[in-house]
Amino acid sequence: MILRKLKTLVNNSDKIFNLVLLVVMVAICFVWAIEESLDVIFDYDRYGYIISLVVLPICFWLSYFAKNPHIARVFTFIYLTLYLLSLTVITFLQAANSGTIYSIASTLQWVPIIYIVSFLFLSNKQAILSAIGIYCLMLLMLFLAHADVFELENTVLQALLLNAAFSQGVCIFCLFGIVKLKMTKDASNLRAEKMEKAANIDGLLGIGNRRMLQRKLNTMATDYSAFSLLLIDVDHFKAINDTHGHLVGDDILRELTQCIENSLRPDDTIGRWGGEEFLAIANGTELAVAEVLAQRIREGVAQHDFATVGRVTVSIGVAQFHPDRSISHTFSSADKALYEAKHAGRNKVVVATQDSD
Ligand SMILES: Nc1nc2c(ncn2[C@@H]2O[C@H](COP(=O)(O)OP(=O)(O)OP(=O)(O)O)[C@@H](O)[C@H]2O)c(=O)[nH]1
């Protein structure tokens, strides 16, 4: 239960962002209180903490209440970067030789937050560029410190800086690794999604295939949904193929698909059952309404002017699903009704009543 909730949270980056903002605000309050009580607070931080506790709640408001998470992310990232970078420069300039190791150490250990925030909330490219940019600034600082620009005499501070440069390099390297893994995972998810989609689509007509229809029927049957089946078969299609050739036959099937789709409602599903046979699933539909729908499809096709062959007609068998009977039973009722429609002269709709099942 907890694991599932965590997984949902991880998959929802807006929620994580809001959570991170809350955690950062709480952390600032704690650090502030501890530094005040131990009397090690750096003057700059005293103002910085107040400003942060004004700016970050605004970002939270933007993200959570104003539902503008993108602007909130960019704003938070820019604010934290500016704050931590200026803090780093000021600590170097003011505290380097005053022996206040605490100020420098605490600044350095918070800088990786910028890398993490950028990798979490910016696009991969933006995150990599920002992290490298900030890291280069850190290295420049290190170089200046060692080139005696800050007249850094304290060897412990020098070692601390060197250490920070290495540890932050490793931190960025690990984040690169995480991004690479994420990109690989996203790419394979996309591939799997495309393959799944392709496996359910009929290559010629671009509508669902038999596999998709069977899956949909199984799901609907398991959910005990009310629905009717319309089995639609093109009349004398062999003659069309024989007279005009298979390529024209293919074009007719495409045009027919369009024609049938025009008569369906948004909730209905159409797929190719096989050959010149289509299956429409009329969602939440009783037999009487399904019959009206089938007549609409039949008339739509019969009235359509097919550019190459003129008129084409379809026969339709209709059956309603009953939860106490199987899908295959419903399908075979629709199939029998279709057979009757063919024998009654084609271009007909026949409904399978429960008595005829
Ligand atoms: N062009 C084309 N023809 C197809 C396709 N799939 C099936 N067919 C043809 O559809 C024709 C179906 O013929 P039959 O089953 O005899 O049915 P019919 O001629 O439509 O006659 P009735 O259904 O009895 O009205 C066959 O000639 C198949 O080759 C396809 O994807 N493209």
The ligand as an SDF file (V2000), in Angstrom:
LIG
                    3D

 32 34  0  0  0  0  0  0  0  0999 V2000
   -8.8390   -6.5970  -51.7150 N   0  0  0  0  0  0  0  0  0  0  0  0
   -8.9480   -7.3360  -50.6270 C   0  0  0  0  0  0  0  0  0  0  0  0
   -9.7260   -8.4110  -50.6190 N   0  0  0  0  0  0  0  0  0  0  0  0
   -9.8610   -9.1350  -49.4930 C   0  0  0  0  0  0  0  0  0  0  0  0
   -9.1900   -8.8020  -48.3290 C   0  0  0  0  0  0  0  0  0  0  0  0
   -9.4920   -9.7100  -47.3720 N   0  0  0  0  0  0  0  0  0  0  0  0
  -10.3480  -10.5820  -47.9320 C   0  0  0  0  0  0  0  0  0  0  0  0
  -10.5700  -10.2450  -49.2120 N   0  0  0  0  0  0  0  0  0  0  0  0
  -11.4160  -10.9110  -50.2150 C   0  0  0  0  0  0  0  0  0  0  0  0
  -12.7700  -10.8240  -49.8240 O   0  0  0  0  0  0  0  0  0  0  0  0
  -13.4670  -11.8290  -50.5650 C   0  0  0  0  0  0  0  0  0  0  0  0
  -14.5460  -12.4570  -49.6850 C   0  0  0  0  0  0  0  0  0  0  0  0
  -15.2990  -13.2920  -50.4840 O   0  0  0  0  0  0  0  0  0  0  0  0
  -16.4300  -14.2030  -49.9760 P   0  0  0  0  0  0  0  0  0  0  0  0
  -16.0990  -14.7230  -48.5850 O   0  0  0  0  0  0  0  0  0  0  0  0
  -16.6920  -15.2380  -51.0110 O   0  0  0  0  0  0  0  0  0  0  0  0
  -17.6530  -13.2610  -49.7670 O   0  0  0  0  0  0  0  0  0  0  0  0
  -18.3660  -12.2480  -50.7640 P   0  0  0  0  0  0  0  0  0  0  0  0
  -17.8640  -12.3420  -52.1560 O   0  0  0  0  0  0  0  0  0  0  0  0
  -18.2740  -10.9090  -50.1100 O   0  0  0  0  0  0  0  0  0  0  0  0
  -19.8340  -12.7400  -50.7320 O   0  0  0  0  0  0  0  0  0  0  0  0
  -20.8800  -12.6190  -49.5640 P   0  0  0  0  0  0  0  0  0  0  0  0
  -20.1810  -12.3410  -48.3070 O   0  0  0  0  0  0  0  0  0  0  0  0
  -21.5950  -13.9440  -49.5410 O   0  0  0  0  0  0  0  0  0  0  0  0
  -21.7960  -11.5220  -49.9550 O   0  0  0  0  0  0  0  0  0  0  0  0
  -12.4130  -12.8400  -50.9980 C   0  0  0  0  0  0  0  0  0  0  0  0
  -12.2820  -12.7710  -52.4010 O   0  0  0  0  0  0  0  0  0  0  0  0
  -11.1320  -12.3880  -50.3410 C   0  0  0  0  0  0  0  0  0  0  0  0
   -9.9860  -12.5940  -51.1550 O   0  0  0  0  0  0  0  0  0  0  0  0
   -8.3390   -7.6460  -48.3390 C   0  0  0  0  0  0  0  0  0  0  0  0
   -7.6990   -7.2670  -47.3690 O   0  0  0  0  0  0  0  0  0  0  0  0
   -8.2590   -6.9560  -49.5050 N   0  0  0  0  0  0  0  0  0  0  0  0
  1  2  1  0
  2  3  2  0
  2 32  1  0
  3  4  1  0
  4  5  2  0
  4  8  1  0
  5  6  1  0
  5 30  1  0
  6  7  2  0
  7  8  1  0
  8  9  1  0
  9 10  1  0
  9 28  1  0
 10 11  1  0
 11 12  1  0
 11 26  1  0
 12 13  1  0
 13 14  1  0
 14 15  2  0
 14 16  1  0
 14 17  1  0
 17 18  1  0
 18 19  2  0
 18 20  1  0
 18 21  1  0
 21 22  1  0
 22 23  2  0
 22 24  1  0
 22 25  1  0
 26 27  1  0
 26 28  1  0
 28 29  1  0
 30 31  2  0
 30 32  1  0
M  END
$$$$
